[in-house]
């Protein structure tokens, strides 16, 4: 079961934040284009950074805690998923805080949601 550690941690993050979408209806998944704009730059930068670090021998990943599936460049599939799951959970948390508190997070709600996105 140790080889599932990293994957289970990521699944746990998704399970813990799922109620934010379902109960609070923050509509992060419904606005998937906006989500992609938010996480794509981070994803590209950090995957490139990890690939560089692996190539330089700065770090590696334990085969005991990962599935052992490596993508080109030697990056474990769990690490790629990490750079998708953690930002997704962060966006869910931010949108939940905005919804519950009414905080505009630096931009008015009218600008944040085009008319077609409002429920």
C-alpha positions as CSV (number, residue, x, y, z in Angstrom):
1,X,0.0,0.0,0.0
2,X,3.0,2.3,0.4
3,X,3.3,2.8,-3.3
4,X,-0.1,4.5,-3.2
5,X,0.9,7.0,-0.6
6,X,1.3,10.0,-2.9
7,X,-1.8,9.2,-4.9
8,X,-3.9,8.7,-1.8
9,X,-2.8,12.1,-0.5
10,X,-3.9,13.7,-3.7
11,X,-7.2,11.9,-3.6
12,X,-7.7,13.0,0.0
13,X,-7.2,16.6,-1.1
14,X,-9.9,16.3,-3.7
15,X,-12.3,14.5,-1.3
16,X,-11.8,17.2,1.4
17,X,-12.5,20.1,-1.0
18,X,-15.3,18.4,-3.0
19,X,-18.0,19.7,-0.5
20,X,-16.9,23.2,-1.4
21,X,-18.1,22.7,-4.9
22,X,-21.1,20.6,-4.0
23,X,-22.5,22.3,-0.9
24,X,-21.4,25.9,-1.4
25,X,-21.8,25.7,-5.2
26,X,-18.7,27.8,-5.9
27,X,-18.9,26.6,-9.5
28,X,-15.2,26.2,-10.0
29,X,-15.7,23.1,-12.2
30,X,-18.5,24.8,-14.1
31,X,-16.2,27.6,-15.1
32,X,-13.5,25.2,-16.3
33,X,-12.0,27.7,-18.8
34,X,-11.3,30.2,-16.1
35,X,-9.8,27.4,-14.0
36,X,-7.5,26.5,-16.8
37,X,-6.3,30.1,-17.1
38,X,-5.6,30.1,-13.4
39,X,-3.6,26.9,-13.2
40,X,-1.9,26.5,-16.6
41,X,1.0,29.0,-15.9
42,X,1.8,27.4,-12.6
43,X,1.6,23.9,-14.1
44,X,4.0,24.7,-17.0
45,X,6.5,26.5,-14.8
46,X,6.7,23.9,-12.0
47,X,6.7,20.8,-14.3
48,X,9.6,22.4,-16.2
49,X,11.3,23.1,-12.9
50,X,10.9,19.6,-11.7
51,X,12.1,18.1,-15.0
52,X,15.2,20.4,-14.8
53,X,15.9,19.3,-11.2
54,X,15.5,15.6,-12.0
55,X,17.9,16.0,-15.0
56,X,20.4,17.8,-12.9
57,X,20.2,15.1,-10.2
58,X,19.0,17.6,-7.5
59,X,16.1,15.3,-6.5
60,X,14.3,12.0,-7.2
61,X,11.1,10.4,-6.0
62,X,10.8,7.3,-3.8
63,X,9.6,4.2,-5.7
64,X,8.2,3.0,-2.3
65,X,5.6,5.9,-2.2
66,X,4.8,6.2,-5.9
67,X,3.3,3.9,-8.4
68,X,6.6,3.8,-10.3
69,X,5.1,5.2,-13.5
70,X,7.4,7.7,-14.9
71,X,6.6,10.1,-17.7
72,X,9.3,11.4,-20.1
73,X,12.1,13.1,-18.2
74,X,11.6,10.8,-15.3
75,X,8.8,12.7,-13.6
76,X,6.4,10.5,-11.7
77,X,2.8,10.7,-12.8
78,X,1.8,11.6,-9.2
79,X,4.0,14.7,-9.4
80,X,2.3,15.9,-12.5
81,X,-1.1,15.3,-10.8
82,X,0.2,17.3,-7.8
83,X,0.6,20.3,-10.0
84,X,-3.1,20.0,-11.1
85,X,-4.7,18.9,-7.8
86,X,-3.2,21.3,-5.3
87,X,-4.0,24.5,-7.4
88,X,-7.5,23.2,-8.0
89,X,-8.0,22.7,-4.3
90,X,-6.6,26.2,-3.6
91,X,-9.0,27.7,-6.2
92,X,-11.9,25.9,-4.6
93,X,-10.9,27.1,-1.1
94,X,-10.5,30.7,-2.4
95,X,-13.9,30.7,-4.1
96,X,-15.5,29.2,-1.0
97,X,-14.0,32.0,1.2
98,X,-15.3,34.5,-1.3
99,X,-18.8,33.0,-1.3
100,X,-19.1,32.7,2.5
101,X,-17.6,36.0,3.4
102,X,-18.5,38.2,0.4
103,X,-14.8,39.1,0.0
104,X,-14.1,40.3,-3.5
105,X,-10.5,39.0,-3.5
106,X,-9.4,42.2,-5.3
107,X,-12.0,42.3,-8.0
108,X,-15.8,42.9,-7.9
109,X,-18.1,40.0,-8.4
110,X,-19.7,41.6,-11.4
111,X,-16.3,41.5,-13.2
112,X,-15.5,38.0,-12.0
113,X,-18.6,36.3,-13.5
114,X,-19.8,37.1,-17.0
115,X,-23.6,37.2,-17.3
116,X,-23.7,33.7,-18.8
117,X,-21.9,32.2,-15.7
118,X,-24.3,33.5,-13.1
119,X,-26.8,31.0,-11.7
